[in-house]
Amino acid sequence: MKGSILFLMALSVLFINTNCSKEAETDLPEKNAPKADAGPDINLEIPRDWTPLTGKASDTDGSIESFKWTRISGPQAYLLEEESTASARVVWMEEGEYQFELTVTDNGGLVDKDTVKVSVTSNLQKMVIKGDDLELQSNGLPGKSVPTEVYDNLKWVFCNYGSSYQQADDGPQPGIDYWLGGGNYFERVDGNIITYFGYDELKDLILYY
């Protein structure tokens, strides 16, 4: 009889402790997700083709662990730099409307997202030269004839390697007219003939003037 009483008392204590634990778990407050802010929409006009992406985030009951910028829509031409920081930078954009998404994650693994729209427009005239008309050269042979009006008034150049302004003598490639990055460039030879030099296949070359 005494053993039965002790058993029932132990069972009662276990039941009470289990209920208390469940109540304590139930009373734990839910964690709040962080709040992402990708900043206001941005408008650019060529020849400016770059912009900072200035994001921020807050968390009322934790800390921000990571930031991540990604392009979710828009033209394929762009280069995203420092995309794992709050303040990223996007360069080499072409005309069109882009959307970039900022994803923030807090120390509890909760996530929030926000987007910013970047609109790139141009009031300049443009001339498009197909890559097939600018054969890859390594010996300075003529490529494509360009009107004097176009070449003498060039404001900005765009191709699948990026974009370029006219190079100064102390630019990344001294003596080269227009450097396109990655060892690719073009120059004017023989009056109004321009020739493409480089190591890669050129797609459209767009001259803004």
KANOR-V655027 format. One record per backbone hydrogen bond with DSSP energy under -0.5 kcal/mol. CO is the residue of the C=O (numbers start at 1). NH is the residue of the N-H. E is the energy in kcal/mol with one decimal. If there is no record, write none. Layout:
CO | NH | E
CO | NH | E
This chain:
1 | 5 | -2.0
2 | 6 | -2.1
3 | 7 | -2.1
4 | 8 | -2.3
5 | 9 | -2.2
6 | 10 | -2.3
7 | 11 | -2.3
8 | 12 | -2.0
9 | 13 | -2.1
10 | 14 | -2.3
11 | 15 | -2.2
12 | 16 | -2.4
13 | 17 | -2.5
14 | 18 | -2.3
15 | 19 | -2.2
16 | 20 | -2.3
17 | 21 | -2.3
18 | 22 | -2.2
19 | 23 | -2.5
20 | 24 | -2.4
21 | 25 | -2.4
22 | 26 | -2.5
23 | 27 | -1.8
24 | 28 | -0.5
25 | 28 | -1.0
34 | 36 | -0.5
35 | 58 | -1.7
37 | 56 | -2.2
42 | 119 | -2.8
44 | 121 | -2.5
45 | 48 | -2.1
47 | 49 | -0.6
49 | 93 | -1.8
51 | 90 | -2.5
52 | 54 | -0.6
53 | 55 | -0.9
53 | 88 | -2.0
56 | 37 | -2.3
58 | 35 | -2.8
59 | 62 | -0.5
63 | 107 | -2.0
66 | 105 | -1.9
68 | 103 | -2.7
70 | 72 | -0.5
70 | 101 | -3.3
73 | 99 | -2.1
76 | 78 | -0.7
77 | 94 | -0.7
79 | 81 | -0.6
79 | 91 | -2.5
81 | 89 | -2.2
82 | 85 | -1.3
83 | 69 | -2.6
84 | 67 | -0.5
86 | 55 | -2.1
86 | 88 | -0.7
88 | 53 | -2.6
89 | 81 | -3.7
90 | 51 | -2.2
91 | 79 | -2.1
96 | 98 | -0.5
96 | 120 | -3.1
98 | 118 | -2.4
99 | 72 | -2.6
99 | 73 | -1.2
100 | 116 | -2.3
101 | 70 | -1.9
101 | 103 | -0.5
102 | 114 | -1.9
103 | 68 | -1.3
104 | 112 | -2.0
105 | 65 | -3.0
105 | 66 | -1.7
106 | 109 | -2.0
110 | 106 | -2.4
112 | 104 | -2.7
114 | 102 | -3.5
116 | 100 | -2.5
117 | 42 | -3.0
117 | 119 | -0.5
118 | 98 | -3.1
118 | 120 | -0.5
119 | 44 | -3.3
119 | 121 | -0.5
120 | 96 | -2.3
121 | 46 | -2.9
125 | 209 | -2.5
127 | 129 | -0.5
127 | 207 | -3.1
128 | 130 | -0.5
129 | 205 | -2.9
130 | 133 | -1.5
131 | 134 | -1.4
137 | 198 | -0.9
144 | 194 | -3.1
147 | 150 | -0.6
147 | 151 | -2.1
148 | 152 | -2.8
149 | 153 | -0.6
150 | 153 | -0.7
151 | 154 | -1.1
156 | 208 | -2.8
157 | 164 | -2.0
158 | 206 | -3.1
159 | 162 | -1.6
162 | 159 | -2.7
164 | 157 | -1.6
168 | 171 | -2.1
171 | 174 | -0.6
173 | 176 | -2.0
177 | 167 | -2.7
178 | 186 | -2.2
181 | 184 | -1.2
184 | 180 | -3.4
184 | 181 | -0.6
185 | 197 | -3.5
186 | 178 | -1.8
187 | 189 | -0.6
187 | 195 | -2.5
189 | 193 | -1.0
190 | 192 | -0.8
190 | 193 | -0.7
192 | 146 | -2.8
193 | 189 | -3.7
194 | 144 | -2.6
195 | 187 | -1.9
196 | 137 | -1.8
197 | 185 | -2.8
204 | 206 | -0.5
205 | 129 | -2.9
205 | 207 | -0.6
206 | 158 | -2.2
206 | 208 | -0.6
207 | 127 | -2.5
208 | 155 | -3.2
208 | 156 | -1.4
